[in-house]
Amino acid sequence: MQKIARLLFALFALLALQISPLTAQNYSGPVPIQDFHRHHGYDPIYTFGPVAEGDTLAWIRFRGSVTNGPWYTGSNIMSWITGPVTDQSFPANMVFRTGDRMRLTIRDNGNVGVNTFLPEQLFTVSHPDLPVIRFDRSNGGEMDFELYNGAGGNLFFRGGADGFGPGLSNFMVITSAGRVGIGTDAPDFELHTVGNTHTSGDFYGRLHIDDHSAGPEDGPDTYIDEAYFELKQRATLNVTDGIGDLGGLLTLGPGLTSHDHQLFFAENGIFHRHDPGNDAAWSSDWEKLLTPQDLADMGTENFLAKFTADGLGDSQLFDDGTTVGIKTSTPDTNYDLDINGNTKAGGNLDVTGQGHFDGKVTIGTTFTDGDHSLYVAGSAIAEELFIKLESAWPDYVFENEYQLKDLSEVESFIGENGHLPGMTPAGQIQTEGLTLGESAMQQQEKIEELFLYVIELNKKVEKLEMENAELKKKLKGKK
C-alpha cells in the first residue's frame, strides 16, 4: 500500500512539471487566494517536512524574454524565514527588487527599509551617496520639498520651487553635532538663525545677541556680545538682602569696552550689579532698585528723605504741602515755615513782611549777656527810633512832692563821684553798655531839674533887679 501511494505522488509531480508556463492563471471567487507552500519533501505517512530558519518561503519573479538571450527578470518579490521555527509560527521578511537591485524591505518586526535589507527603524531610507525623501506635487508650478541626508551626516530640508535636488533651496539643517541652522548650512550654535525670529509663546533657555560690527562672533560662554535669561538661586548669586530662594537673572554683555550688567528679579524687588566688560567674575556688590513702596517703607510720611549708610531715611525737613517745618513734624499752621532750632544765614536776608522775635537778636556779635533783646556790634542808623518805656517819664520832676537837690549838694556829689546824681557812671557804661531808654530818662530828668534850677535862678535875678531898681530910685531922690 505504501508503495502505491509513493507511486501516485511521483506521477502527480511528473504531470505538474509538464504543465506549460506560457498561459496566465486567473483566480476568481468570493475570496481569491494564491498560496505558496514551502516544505522539505513529502511523506504519505509523515506528511510534509518542516521548514528551517534561513529558508526562502517563496520567490515571485516577473520575467520576460530578451533578444538572443534567456529569460530576464524585471522585478521580483521574495520572502524568507528570519528566525526560529516553532510548532505554530516563524518570523519572515519580504524584499522587493527591480532588476538585480534590492529596493524595499519589510522586516518581520514591521520596519520598512528603502535600499536596505535590515532597516533598524520603522522607516529607513539608505543610499550610498544621497538618501532623499521627496514630497512632490504633481501639478505644474507647485512647490516641491525634499528631506535628505547630506555629506558629513547632516540632515537638510530644502524646497521652495517646482524642481528637485540642486533646483531647490536649503531651508534648514540639523548637523551631525546636533546643531540646528535656519538660513545657514553651517550653524555655529545649537540654534543658529540667519534672519528675523519671532515667537508668540514661551521662550526657555539663553539668548545670544551678536554685535556683528565687533568682528568675529564670541562663544556663548564668554559673557560677550550676548544676553542671558536664567533661573537662579539667590544664594548662588550672593544676593543676601531679601526673601525667597529663586529669581530670574538677566545678564547683558554688550562687548568691547562696555560694562556687563546683571538684573536679578527677586521676590522682594529688582537687584543690579555691573562689572568691566568681558569679566565674568562679578566682584561688585548687588544694589536694589528702589520702588515707591521701598521709599515709603524707608521713611515717614511728609518727611523729605536723606541718604544714609543704610539707604534712605528721614531728614529734618517736614512738608505736608501746606506748611514746612524744620526739626518738627507739627509746624505751626499760622506760618509757612516753622523752624524749631537755631537759624543762620550766610548771605543777605531780605524780609518784606513783619519780623517777630521771641528771644534775643544779635547783629554782628554773639554777645548775649544780660537781659537785652537786641545786641549790635558796630553802629546803627535809622531815620527814626521809637522807644516805648514801661516806666514813668521823668515829668515827675515837676510835681510838688519832688525833692530837688540844692546846687551845693549837687556840687558836693559831683566832687565825690565824678558824675551827676542819678546818671550812670562811665565805668559802668564801659562794662555793661549804655541803656538808651534809661539814659534818655536820666537825661530828661536832669534837663527838667536844670529848668527848675534856671527858673529858681531867674526868680532870684528878677528879685535882685527889682531891689536894684528901688535902690537907684532912692539914690536919685537924695540928690
Residue pairs with C-beta under 8 A, 6 or more apart in sequence:
2 44
2 45
5 44
6 44
9 42
9 44
27 33
27 34
36 57
36 58
36 60
37 48
38 51
38 55
38 56
38 57
38 58
39 48
39 49
39 50
39 51
40 48
40 49
40 50
40 51
40 52
41 48
41 49
42 48
42 49
43 49
50 85
51 57
51 81
51 85
51 90
52 81
52 85
53 81
53 82
53 83
53 84
53 85
53 90
54 80
54 81
55 80
55 81
56 78
56 79
56 80
56 81
57 79
57 80
57 81
57 92
58 78
58 79
59 76
59 77
59 78
59 79
60 76
60 77
60 78
61 73
61 75
61 76
62 73
62 74
62 75
62 76
63 71
63 72
63 73
63 74
64 71
64 72
64 74
65 71
65 72
66 72
73 99
73 100
74 98
74 99
75 96
75 97
75 98
75 99
76 96
76 97
77 94
77 95
77 96
77 97
78 94
78 95
78 97
79 92
79 93
79 94
79 95
80 92
80 93
81 90
81 91
81 92
82 91
82 92
82 93
82 107
82 108
83 90
83 91
83 108
84 90
91 108
91 109
92 108
93 105
93 106
93 107
93 108
93 117
94 105
94 106
95 102
95 104
95 105
95 106
95 117
96 102
96 103
96 104
96 105
97 103
102 115
102 116
102 117
103 114
103 115
104 112
104 113
104 114
105 112
105 113
105 116
105 117
105 118
105 119
106 112
107 113
107 118
107 119
110 122
111 119
111 120
111 121
111 122
111 123
111 124
112 119
112 122
112 123
112 124
113 119
113 123
113 124
113 125
113 126
114 124
114 125
114 126
115 125
115 126
115 127
115 131
116 124
116 126
119 126
125 131
125 132
125 133
125 149
127 149
130 148
130 149
130 150
131 148
131 149
132 146
132 147
132 148
132 149
132 165
133 146
133 147
133 148
134 144
134 145
134 146
134 147
134 164
135 144
135 145
135 146
135 147
135 159
136 144
136 164
137 143
137 144
137 162
140 162
141 162
142 162
143 159
143 160
143 161
143 162
144 159
144 161
144 162
144 163
144 164
144 168
145 157
145 158
145 159
145 160
145 168
146 156
146 157
146 158
146 159
146 164
146 165
146 168
147 155
147 156
147 157
148 155
148 156
148 158
149 155
149 156
150 156
150 173
152 175
152 176
153 175
153 176
154 173
154 174
154 175
154 176
154 185
155 173
155 174
156 170
156 172
156 173
156 185
157 170
157 171
157 172
157 173
158 168
158 169
158 170
158 171
159 168
159 169
159 171
160 168
160 169
160 171
161 167
161 168
161 169
170 185
171 182
171 183
172 180
172 181
172 182
173 180
173 181
173 184
173 185
173 187
174 180
175 181
175 187
178 190
179 187
179 188
179 189
179 190
179 191
179 192
180 187
180 190
180 191
180 192
181 187
181 192
181 193
181 194
182 191
182 192
182 193
182 194
182 195
183 193
183 194
183 195
184 192
184 193
184 194
188 217
189 208
189 220
203 229
205 229
206 220
206 226
206 227
206 228
206 229
206 230
207 226
207 227
207 228
207 229
208 220
208 225
208 226
208 227
209 225
209 226
209 227
210 217
210 218
210 225
210 226
211 225
211 254
211 255
211 256
214 225
214 255
214 256
217 225
218 224
218 225
218 226
218 255
220 226
222 253
222 278
222 280
223 251
223 253
223 260
223 278
223 279
223 280
224 253
224 255
224 277
224 278
225 253
225 254
225 255
226 251
226 253
227 250
227 251
227 252
227 253
228 249
228 250
228 251
229 248
229 249
229 250
230 248
230 249
230 251
231 246
231 247
231 248
231 249
232 246
232 247
232 248
232 249
232 264
233 245
233 246
234 242
234 244
234 245
234 246
234 247
234 264
234 266
235 245
237 249
237 264
237 286
238 286
239 247
239 264
239 266
239 271
239 286
240 286
241 271
241 286
241 288
242 266
242 267
242 268
242 269
242 271
242 288
243 266
243 267
243 268
244 266
244 267
244 268
247 264
247 265
247 266
247 267
248 264
248 265
249 262
249 263
249 264
249 265
250 262
250 263
250 264
250 265
251 260
251 261
251 262
252 260
252 261
252 262
253 260
253 277
253 278
254 260
254 277
255 277
255 278
256 277
257 277
258 277
259 274
259 275
259 276
259 277
260 274
260 275
260 276
260 277
260 278
260 279
260 280
261 272
261 273
261 274
262 272
262 273
262 274
262 282
263 270
263 271
263 272
264 270
264 271
264 272
264 286
269 288
269 289
269 291
269 294
270 288
270 289
271 286
271 287
271 288
271 289
272 286
272 287
272 288
272 289
273 282
273 284
273 285
273 286
273 287
274 284
275 281
275 282
275 283
275 284
288 294
290 298
290 312
295 305
295 312
298 305
298 311
298 312
298 313
299 305
299 312
299 313
299 314
300 314
300 329
302 318
302 319
302 320
302 321
302 329
303 314
303 315
303 317
303 318
303 329
304 315
304 317
304 318
304 319
305 312
305 313
305 314
305 315
306 312
306 313
306 314
306 315
316 326
316 327
317 324
317 325
317 326
318 324
318 325
318 326
318 328
318 329
318 331
319 325
322 333
323 331
323 332
323 333
323 335
323 336
323 337
323 338
324 331
324 336
324 337
324 338
325 331
325 337
325 338
325 339
325 340
326 337
326 338
326 339
326 340
326 341
327 339
327 340
327 341
328 338
328 339
328 340
331 337
331 338
332 338
357 373
359 373
360 368
360 372
360 373
360 374
360 375
361 373
361 374
361 375
362 368
362 374
362 375
362 376
362 377
363 374
363 375
363 376
363 377
363 378
363 380
364 376
364 377
364 378
365 375
365 376
365 377
367 375
367 377
368 375
370 432
370 433
385 436
387 436
387 437
387 440
389 437
389 441
391 441
393 441
393 444
394 441
394 444
394 445
394 448
395 448
396 402
397 404
397 445
397 448
397 449
397 452
398 448
398 452
404 449
404 452
404 453
405 413
405 421
405 449
407 453
410 420
410 421
413 420
413 421
414 420
414 421
417 425
418 425
418 426
419 425
419 426
420 446
422 442
422 445
422 446
423 442
423 443
423 446
424 434
424 435
424 438
424 439
424 442
